[in-house]
Amino acid sequence: MVSSIGTWMEGLGIQWLMAEQTGSTVMLGWLAAAQLGPMLVFGIFGGLAGGAQLVSQIKGIAAVGAFSFVFAFVLFFILKSTIGIRVSEEEEIGGLDIGEHGGEAYPDFQPITEA
């Protein structure tokens, strides 16, 4: 168990370091795919795998997806009802760079005004 946690932390550290050094989220995706590849190959298509294991994995994926959807829906409903999840229309038109950071991120960009 300790070895598995250590291996996971090492992989996470390598991914974080790669993302910081390259600034590339694509590289992060490639590293995640490289880590999941062997699990998919040996887990689904391995010698001990069968239809029952595949059905069990699909049920697990569906359960996690359903839980995540319901939890996120309830969480965002509570946030929307209490503090709101959108900015004001004025901030939306003016841009969040001014409202949130106090400066313009794109000074050459001008909104289109209807004549």
C-alpha positions in Angstrom: 0.0 0.0 0.0 2.8 2.4 0.9 4.6 1.6 -2.3 1.5 2.3 -4.4 1.0 5.6 -2.7 4.7 6.5 -3.2 4.6 5.5 -6.8 1.4 7.6 -7.3 3.0 10.6 -5.6 6.1 10.2 -7.8 4.0 10.2 -10.9 2.1 13.2 -9.8 5.3 15.1 -9.0 6.8 14.2 -12.5 3.6 15.4 -14.2 3.5 18.6 -12.1 7.2 19.3 -12.9 6.6 18.6 -16.6 3.6 21.0 -16.7 5.6 23.7 -14.9 8.6 23.4 -17.1 6.8 23.2 -20.5 3.6 25.1 -19.7 1.9 22.5 -21.8 -1.4 20.9 -20.8 -1.1 18.6 -23.8 2.0 17.1 -22.3 0.1 16.5 -19.1 -2.5 14.7 -21.1 0.1 12.5 -22.8 1.7 11.6 -19.4 -1.7 10.7 -18.0 -2.4 8.5 -21.0 1.0 6.8 -20.7 0.1 6.0 -17.0 -3.3 4.7 -17.9 -2.2 2.7 -21.0 -0.8 -0.4 -19.2 -3.8 -0.5 -16.8 -6.2 -0.5 -19.7 -4.2 -3.1 -21.7 -3.7 -5.5 -18.9 -6.9 -4.8 -17.0 -9.4 -5.2 -19.9 -7.5 -7.3 -22.3 -5.4 -9.3 -19.8 -5.5 -13.1 -19.4 -7.6 -12.9 -16.2 -10.1 -10.4 -17.5 -13.5 -11.5 -18.6 -16.9 -10.2 -19.4 -17.8 -10.1 -15.7 -14.9 -7.8 -14.9 -15.7 -5.5 -17.8 -19.4 -5.3 -16.6 -18.2 -4.6 -13.1 -15.9 -1.8 -14.3 -18.7 -0.2 -16.4 -21.0 -0.3 -13.4 -18.3 1.4 -11.3 -17.8 4.1 -14.0 -21.6 4.7 -14.2 -21.9 4.9 -10.4 -19.1 7.4 -10.1 -20.5 9.5 -13.0 -24.0 9.5 -11.5 -22.6 10.5 -8.0 -20.4 13.3 -9.5 -23.3 14.7 -11.6 -25.7 14.7 -8.7 -23.2 16.2 -6.2 -22.1 18.9 -8.7 -25.7 19.8 -9.5 -26.6 20.2 -5.9 -23.4 22.1 -5.1 -23.9 24.6 -8.0 -27.6 24.9 -7.1 -26.7 25.9 -3.6 -24.0 28.3 -4.8 -26.4 29.9 -7.3 -29.0 30.3 -4.6 -26.7 31.9 -2.1 -23.8 33.8 -3.5 -24.4 33.4 -7.3 -22.2 31.9 -9.9 -22.2 34.7 -12.5 -20.7 38.1 -12.6 -22.8 41.2 -13.2 -23.7 42.2 -16.7 -21.6 45.3 -16.4 -18.5 43.2 -15.5 -19.3 40.7 -18.3 -19.4 43.5 -20.9 -16.4 45.4 -19.5 -14.3 42.3 -19.0 -13.3 40.4 -15.9 -9.7 41.6 -16.2 -10.7 45.0 -15.0 -13.2 43.8 -12.4 -11.0 41.0 -10.9 -7.5 42.3 -11.4 -7.9 46.1 -11.8 -6.1 46.3 -15.2 -6.8 45.6 -18.8 -5.3 42.4 -20.2 -5.8 43.4 -23.8 -5.6 47.2 -24.1 -5.9 47.1 -27.9 -9.2 45.1 -27.8 -12.3 47.2 -27.9 -15.9 45.8 -27.6 -18.1 46.3 -30.7 -20.7 48.9 -30.2 -24.0 48.8 -32.0 -24.5 52.0 -34.1 
